[in-house]
Amino acid sequence: MTKKVLIVDDEPNIVISLEFLMKKEGFEVSVVGDGEAALEKIAQFSPDLVLLDVMMPRRSGYEVCQQIRANPAWAGIRVVMLTAKGREAEMAKGIAMGADAYMTKPFSTKALVAQVRQLLGP
């Protein structure tokens, strides 16, 4: 069965490249541009993994991650936080909120694919 990836980012250029990359890797992909829409889409789309930007309108990535972790029905969803904020404090906060991984922008597409594959397994 094809794994599903939800991309949550408000930067169109990043969305385009992530969507292309994840589809090329064989994932079923859905995209939303803000934190509120992310929660709605998770309920409909049931992703296996969420690529989640931190700085977004309507709800931050931290809030979305916290909501995912608070819902027992979503316990199996993997979360990779993507952000331009690479300081230790932000990374620690992302992990504390329940993120499975934290990558700073700009990131290597190869490293991102490796991270996604590691989290989703074969």
Backbone bond lengths (Angstrom), bond angles and torsions (degrees), N, CA, C in turn:
res aa  C-N    CA-C-N  psi(-1)  N-CA   C-N-CA  omega(-1)  CA-C   N-CA-C  phi
1 M - - - 1.452 - - 1.535 109.54 -
2 T 1.300 116.72 138.29 1.458 122.07 -178.34 1.529 110.44 -70.44
3 K 1.320 115.50 131.71 1.465 120.68 176.67 1.525 109.27 -75.36
4 K 1.336 115.38 146.98 1.462 120.96 -178.21 1.520 110.75 -108.09
5 V 1.331 114.98 135.41 1.461 121.68 178.71 1.524 108.41 -122.84
6 L 1.325 116.03 128.58 1.458 122.03 174.30 1.522 108.15 -103.78
7 I 1.340 115.92 125.61 1.468 121.56 177.99 1.523 107.45 -102.30
8 V 1.329 116.06 123.67 1.463 121.55 -179.20 1.521 108.08 -121.79
9 D 1.340 115.56 103.62 1.465 120.53 -178.45 1.519 108.15 -158.52
10 D 1.320 116.61 145.38 1.467 120.37 -179.09 1.528 112.37 -100.51
11 E 1.322 117.14 6.22 1.462 121.58 179.42 1.530 109.25 -102.64
12 P 1.340 117.59 106.48 1.477 120.87 -173.83 1.525 115.05 -53.98
13 N 1.316 118.77 -38.98 1.466 120.61 -179.42 1.525 112.05 -64.55
14 I 1.318 115.89 -38.19 1.468 119.95 178.50 1.523 109.64 -69.95
15 V 1.332 116.50 -42.18 1.462 121.01 179.06 1.528 110.69 -58.88
16 I 1.313 116.69 -46.49 1.470 120.94 -178.96 1.530 110.64 -59.04
17 S 1.328 116.74 -47.33 1.464 118.94 -177.57 1.530 111.66 -69.56
18 L 1.335 117.35 -39.91 1.471 119.77 179.01 1.527 111.18 -65.96
19 E 1.334 115.81 -42.23 1.466 119.92 -179.56 1.537 109.97 -62.14
20 F 1.325 116.14 -46.22 1.467 120.88 178.31 1.529 110.66 -58.87
21 L 1.329 115.90 -47.52 1.461 121.95 -177.77 1.528 111.68 -61.63
22 M 1.316 117.26 -47.51 1.466 120.88 -177.15 1.538 111.41 -68.79
23 K 1.325 117.40 -37.66 1.475 120.15 176.94 1.528 110.34 -66.72
24 K 1.329 115.75 -39.54 1.468 120.76 178.21 1.530 110.77 -61.17
25 E 1.325 116.14 -32.37 1.466 121.64 179.47 1.533 111.91 -81.23
26 G 1.341 116.33 -2.17 1.458 119.59 174.79 1.518 115.88 94.94
27 F 1.318 117.13 10.65 1.461 120.18 179.51 1.523 111.15 -87.17
28 E 1.331 115.81 151.71 1.460 120.78 168.70 1.528 105.31 -82.55
29 V 1.336 117.18 129.47 1.460 120.86 -171.05 1.517 111.77 -122.06
30 S 1.335 115.23 140.60 1.454 121.56 170.31 1.530 106.52 -131.38
31 V 1.338 116.69 153.42 1.457 121.36 -174.34 1.524 110.40 -133.77
32 V 1.327 116.73 137.74 1.466 122.42 170.13 1.519 108.67 -137.13
33 G 1.349 116.21 160.53 1.453 119.95 -172.66 1.516 117.11 -110.47
34 D 1.338 118.14 3.49 1.470 118.36 176.54 1.529 110.34 -152.67
35 G 1.322 114.76 168.14 1.460 120.45 -174.16 1.514 114.59 -66.10
36 E 1.320 117.32 -37.22 1.466 121.10 179.72 1.532 109.97 -65.62
37 A 1.331 116.33 -46.47 1.468 121.10 178.49 1.529 110.60 -62.80
38 A 1.326 116.82 -31.55 1.463 120.59 179.49 1.524 111.12 -60.49
39 L 1.313 116.17 -45.58 1.470 119.60 -178.79 1.524 111.34 -65.26
40 E 1.325 116.37 -39.45 1.467 120.25 177.22 1.530 110.47 -64.16
41 K 1.331 116.76 -43.36 1.461 121.40 -177.64 1.526 111.33 -68.20
42 I 1.325 117.50 -36.69 1.469 120.34 178.42 1.529 109.48 -59.72
43 A 1.326 117.11 -42.08 1.462 121.36 179.69 1.532 111.56 -62.69
44 Q 1.335 117.35 -36.62 1.474 121.46 -178.07 1.525 113.11 -84.68
45 F 1.316 116.21 -43.80 1.463 123.16 -168.58 1.539 113.25 -89.27
46 S 1.329 117.27 -24.35 1.469 123.03 -177.47 1.530 112.80 48.95
47 P 1.337 117.00 63.04 1.474 119.42 -178.36 1.524 111.97 -70.56
48 D 1.330 115.32 154.98 1.460 120.89 173.25 1.518 109.59 -83.84
49 L 1.356 115.78 -27.67 1.455 121.38 -177.07 1.519 109.37 -147.79
50 V 1.340 115.80 143.27 1.462 121.97 177.45 1.523 108.66 -118.68
51 L 1.340 116.03 123.86 1.467 121.68 170.12 1.518 104.99 -91.50
52 L 1.323 116.80 110.86 1.454 122.19 -165.13 1.526 112.87 -120.62
53 D 1.329 115.67 114.58 1.460 120.99 174.76 1.532 108.46 -70.22
54 V 1.316 117.40 149.98 1.465 120.52 179.73 1.526 111.41 -85.00
55 M 1.328 117.18 -50.76 1.464 121.62 -175.27 1.526 110.34 -89.71
56 M 1.343 116.12 103.20 1.471 120.79 -178.03 1.520 110.67 -143.34
57 P 1.334 115.63 160.25 1.461 119.48 174.74 1.537 111.22 -71.95
58 R 1.306 115.04 156.47 1.466 125.84 172.28 1.516 115.75 71.26
59 R 1.279 120.26 -32.76 1.464 124.78 171.19 1.519 107.76 -163.81
60 S 1.310 116.50 138.54 1.470 118.99 179.23 1.529 109.51 -76.64
61 G 1.320 114.80 163.44 1.456 119.92 175.14 1.518 112.00 -59.83
62 Y 1.325 116.41 -33.92 1.467 120.04 177.55 1.530 110.24 -60.84
63 E 1.346 116.08 -45.96 1.462 120.47 -179.95 1.521 111.60 -63.41
64 V 1.341 115.60 -42.20 1.464 119.84 179.70 1.525 109.98 -63.12
65 C 1.317 116.65 -44.97 1.461 120.89 179.73 1.534 110.34 -60.16
66 Q 1.316 115.95 -42.62 1.464 121.19 178.99 1.538 110.74 -61.51
67 Q 1.328 116.68 -41.52 1.472 121.47 178.63 1.532 111.05 -65.50
68 I 1.326 116.20 -40.50 1.468 119.78 178.22 1.522 109.09 -60.05
69 R 1.331 115.73 -48.01 1.471 120.34 -176.88 1.538 112.52 -69.34
70 A 1.325 117.60 -23.44 1.466 121.02 -179.72 1.535 112.06 -79.86
71 N 1.343 117.39 -14.16 1.457 121.12 -176.52 1.534 110.07 -101.75
72 P 1.340 117.89 110.51 1.471 120.74 -177.97 1.537 113.44 -57.38
73 A 1.334 117.62 -29.20 1.468 121.11 179.60 1.523 111.31 -67.64
74 W 1.318 117.46 -19.99 1.460 122.24 -178.20 1.528 112.59 -105.07
75 A 1.313 116.65 15.49 1.474 121.24 -174.82 1.526 113.38 -57.69
76 G 1.341 117.63 -30.35 1.455 120.16 -176.68 1.515 114.83 -84.99
77 I 1.320 117.32 -4.24 1.469 120.29 -177.81 1.525 109.97 -74.65
78 R 1.318 115.81 128.57 1.464 121.63 175.24 1.525 108.46 -87.98
79 V 1.328 116.24 142.94 1.466 120.88 -178.64 1.524 109.62 -126.15
80 V 1.353 114.97 124.76 1.463 121.03 173.39 1.523 106.27 -114.63
81 M 1.317 116.31 115.02 1.461 120.60 179.03 1.521 109.19 -85.78
82 L 1.332 115.35 133.76 1.465 122.77 179.44 1.519 107.98 -118.95
83 T 1.318 117.31 126.96 1.454 118.48 -177.90 1.511 113.15 -155.89
84 A 1.311 114.73 156.30 1.460 120.83 173.48 1.528 109.81 -80.45
85 K 1.323 116.24 -13.61 1.469 120.64 -179.62 1.524 109.42 -86.47
86 G 1.325 116.19 102.59 1.454 119.66 -174.59 1.516 115.55 -105.48
87 R 1.324 116.76 11.43 1.464 118.49 -179.09 1.534 110.29 -70.99
88 E 1.310 114.70 153.79 1.466 120.70 -179.14 1.521 112.62 -53.76
89 A 1.342 117.16 -39.94 1.470 120.75 -177.73 1.525 111.09 -61.87
90 E 1.348 117.40 -42.74 1.463 120.65 179.09 1.523 110.97 -66.62
91 M 1.327 115.85 -41.44 1.465 119.45 -179.93 1.525 110.15 -63.99
92 A 1.317 116.42 -43.43 1.461 120.72 179.37 1.533 110.60 -62.70
93 K 1.335 116.43 -40.26 1.462 120.38 178.59 1.527 110.38 -63.42
94 G 1.332 117.58 -44.05 1.464 121.45 178.75 1.521 111.79 -59.14
95 I 1.307 116.11 -45.58 1.468 120.34 179.39 1.530 109.89 -67.24
96 A 1.329 116.99 -39.95 1.469 120.94 178.42 1.529 111.65 -62.75
97 M 1.326 117.14 -32.62 1.467 121.41 179.45 1.530 111.73 -76.20
98 G 1.319 115.93 -8.70 1.455 118.88 176.40 1.518 116.08 111.99
99 A 1.333 117.37 7.12 1.465 119.69 178.00 1.528 109.47 -64.82
100 D 1.327 115.88 143.40 1.461 120.77 177.25 1.519 110.86 -82.49
101 A 1.327 115.81 -26.71 1.469 120.90 179.60 1.527 108.27 -155.24
102 Y 1.336 115.37 161.13 1.457 122.03 -176.33 1.515 107.25 -140.84
103 M 1.323 117.36 119.98 1.466 120.63 179.69 1.518 109.62 -123.98
104 T 1.328 115.69 137.94 1.456 119.51 179.86 1.526 111.04 -95.25
105 K 1.330 114.90 143.07 1.468 121.97 176.75 1.529 108.11 -83.54
106 P 1.299 119.84 143.44 1.462 125.40 -6.70 1.523 110.02 -75.13
107 F 1.316 116.99 144.88 1.459 120.64 -179.40 1.526 108.85 -119.45
108 S 1.298 114.45 158.47 1.466 120.53 176.71 1.524 107.93 -76.15
109 T 1.337 116.54 130.04 1.469 119.03 179.08 1.528 110.24 -62.85
110 K 1.315 116.01 -34.39 1.471 120.59 178.39 1.537 110.20 -63.07
111 A 1.324 116.13 -43.78 1.471 120.56 179.26 1.532 110.74 -65.81
112 L 1.326 116.43 -39.02 1.463 120.12 179.25 1.530 110.75 -64.65
113 V 1.322 117.13 -46.57 1.468 120.91 178.93 1.534 109.77 -60.57
114 A 1.326 116.98 -42.78 1.470 120.90 179.15 1.530 110.37 -60.85
115 Q 1.333 116.73 -42.13 1.458 121.92 179.32 1.534 111.15 -63.58
116 V 1.321 116.51 -45.99 1.463 121.87 179.58 1.530 109.82 -62.05
117 R 1.320 116.81 -46.16 1.477 121.21 179.81 1.527 110.99 -61.74
118 Q 1.325 116.30 -40.59 1.462 120.57 179.92 1.533 110.48 -63.29
119 L 1.323 117.03 -43.33 1.462 121.19 -178.37 1.525 112.79 -70.74
120 L 1.318 116.83 -34.95 1.472 120.38 -176.92 1.530 113.59 -90.20
121 G 1.329 116.57 -15.09 1.460 118.82 -179.41 1.519 111.46 73.22
122 P 1.332 116.42 -172.91 1.473 119.78 -175.56 1.528 113.02 -67.18
